[in-house]
């Protein structure tokens, strides 16, 4: 089954403790992207990647890192999480020539205390 | 700055009724516009995509329109069902160096009551 998976689905952590949210897709998509969704603000793009070793900032990249060493994986790294990063995070993927036809993962709800 | 504005913010209708959601954008140069449906706590799912040359596109009970001159799009839902209760998000993408960068609207929360 074609899908985008994220892990963990739920995470509660404390300020400053480094964490990684994994994202994997099995559709051979070149394009992958991370979003956060907050009430009243909608979905905002954090980082995106057009292909392996190619990443670029979205609208809200501060406090986040990404890497794209393999085509199928696109982890989101929070080196020193803060409470304002409490949010619902989505990973998405698509073919590079159709970044608008994205398939979204199930979401990761992160709480930073 | 590229922006996408959706209205209304929320909408309550009775089952079986029709409704129309609006999306205005300032993204330039315009590439395409997509409507997504997002159920609570889940990832968005694509409903339809509109390119510059398209005026209307249907997907079952969903019909999207696009006016590239006025930079407006609408999503019309016919004979609403309880399962239509969700957030509807308008997403616009541009050509050029920001090809992979998408601009999302804040969404319209639709509630369908029996």
Interface residues (C-beta under 8 A of the other chain):
Chain A: X4 X31 X33 X35 X40 X41 X42 X43 X44 X45 X48 X50 X56 X58 X59 X88 X90 X92 X99 X100 X101 X102 X104 X105 X106 X107
Chain B: X31 X32 X34 X41 X42 X43 X44 X45 X46 X49 X89 X91 X93 X99 X100 X101 X102 X104 X105 X106 X107
